[in-house]
Amino acid sequence: MYNRKLNFVILFLCISILTVGCGGRDKQKEIEDIYRNVYEHWQEAKVLIYGALIETGEEVTDEKDQVYFVVEEPTYQDLESIRKVLKSTFSAAYIETHLSWVLEGKRPLYKEIDGRLCVAEMDAVGEAPTDEIVLVLNRMENEIVIKVAAEEENDACEFYEITLVQEGNEWVIDQLCEQ
């Protein structure tokens, strides 16, 4: 009788552990899928923010005699196309707090001059998180905090802590901190 109860308890514990373990793997995969999607958007936004992709042409000056270059990249022909990429990658709060300079301010990175999208010349080094999740720090219904590896050539840090939030139906970056 004692052995039967013990066997039942052991069997119950094994099934419970397997059930919890499988659920944990499903949640991990869900987080990886969410981050993979955000990371794809980040790759496009990073290029725009740090001016690495933009094919430029003619040099023009704005009303303040600041030098800009006409964007010849067919994907980006107006400020709305830049806004769309930013909004698909970052929360509204992050854009307002950290990226307002891209489209606003005394010398925005992108500006329409004579009806053409133009970009300011800049020499910036950007953040370089990878798509490799090292650790899930927190998971709530509308927020995920993860630690991801940094690109190897980035000597400033080894990891980034990234907070993802859900805005509407999309997950976006709300915080990006070097670790």
Secondary structure as UniProt FT lines:
FT   HELIX           2..49
FT   TURN            50..51
FT   STRAND          56..61
FT   TURN            63..64
FT   STRAND          67..71
FT   TURN            74..75
FT   HELIX           79..89
FT   HELIX           92..98
FT   HELIX           100..102
FT   STRAND          110..113
FT   TURN            114..115
FT   STRAND          116..120
FT   STRAND          129..139
FT   STRAND          143..150
FT   TURN            152..153
FT   TURN            155..156
FT   STRAND          159..167
FT   TURN            168..169
FT   STRAND          170..178
//
